[in-house]
């Protein structure tokens, strides 16, 4: 199956339910699932790049496409919307693809999908959209961006022949950075315009693959030291990462912001103090591995409510007698015994938008209320695991105060304790800046009983 057909088909599926996207929707590697087994890996990689790029800049692309349409965007069939997004992503955001190839092969993909009557529409719209481009600008700078500028991940921008983006400043910012309008407004209200502008600019950067190490770094040119000690940026090919991690199990994929909660805990609680540590929302086990390294003599309990992640956890720690993987219902056997309870809770993911494209669009008051309620429920259900002198380590990858400072205060009251230490971690790295300075955003709070 040609790569543009793979991308168009998968984007059509996403268009049928946008903005309700899920993490698997935005993983470019899952494009392989739609490709025949004998597909050229270069074609599969191209399909994944088109799909991820379109998903990451969905709102920007729709704003560019809308003036070229004779009918409202939402009235188009989702197959047509998927094809238009795939074509526009190639025209504006993928430099190595010639315009004629982007248009002609996207039109042909529409025919193969079974929409021959829509091929003419797609062809005409993409050609009109292509004509909107004027010139490449060397530096987009920071927001506010003018209405005729499309900022790009490498720090450059497309100057457009006419204003395309919204006139209202926050609505325009949401379109240009491809965010839910509610998120741009939330940041502006919570942090002020200057900080909100930097957060939105960060959101369109390309996140590097960052590795952490609990042992010596292998001497590889593909590992470039990160600005944060103990981390390195992996610059090799996608197919080289898994063999590297298998050959060097003391390496793990982890951003400095993700690692910071356990690092802060270790600075406060020496190994002699921790005999039992519970990672109640362990996910794939990244922070579990951190706890294992920081507290080598402790029993580490890892759990997660997702059955697939539990399977992965068991596989990751098979044979490690210090790590016990349990279902949430089994945690009660450690009631009152945990010296540390780590709650790396599900959140809005607004501190990791370059990695989690789906999180750009789902933010809103209802979603935030649902998440904060879930976070408090997780805390209430797991606090009984803590011993009398136990520490609760609360962590998110959110840039929403309701999930961070406000949530930590509520949990400290429930624990009848106090916040011993907390940190709000702003993401770093703007479009065009080197990956060695990149960092996700998040929050941590270390809470102890009074």
Number of C-alpha atoms within 10 A of each C-alpha: 15 19 27 27 25 27 30 28 23 22 28 22 15 22 22 15 10 17 16 13 18 15 11 11 21 24 18 20 16 15 23 17 10 16 20 12 9 7 13 13 13 10 17 25 17 20 28 24 22 27 30 23 20 27 30 28 22 27 22 26 25 19 18 25 22 16 16 16 17 9 10 9 16 11 8 13 14 21 23 24 24 25 29 29 32 33 33 28 25 25 23 19 21 16 10 8 13 11 19 11 13 19 25 15 18 29 27 18 24 26 16 14 15 11 16 14 10 17 20 13 15 23 19 14 20 25 17 15 21 19 10 20 19 14 12 16 16 11 15 24 16 16 19 18 18 19 19 18 24 26 27 24 21 17 19 18 20 21 20 19 13 12 14 22 23 17 12 9 17 20 17 22 28 23 25 31 29 25 28 21 19 17 23 27 19 19 20 17 11 14 16 12 17 13 14 22 22 18 27 24 25 26 30 24 24 21 21 19 19 23 22 22 19 15 11 10 17 13 7 10 9 15 17 16 17 21 15 15 10 15 25 26 22 23 16 14 8 11 8 12 15 10 9 15 14 11 10 15 11 15 19 19 16 17 23 23 25 23 15 18 25 20 16 17 21 16 10 14 16 11 14 9 14 21 16 21 28 29 23 25 23 25 22 19 21 16 22 26 20 20 25 18 13 20 22 14 14 20 19 25 23 29 28 21 15 13 11 11 17 22 13 14 24 19 11 16 17 12 10 10 9 15 23 17 24 17 14 17 9 10 18 13 9 16 13 15 20 27 22 28 28 28 23 22 23 18 23 23 22 25 27 25 28 20 21 21 29 24 25 29 23 21 21 15 12 9 13 17 13 12 18 20 14 15 21 18 11 16 24 13 11 20 20 18 22 24 18 14 15 22 26 32 24 23 27 27 27 25 27 23 16 14 25 24 17 12 18 27 16 13 21 20 14 15 19 12 16 18 20 15 14 19 16 19 20 18 23 18 22 24 23 16 15 12 24 19 16 26 25 25 24 25 27 27 27 25 26 21 19 13
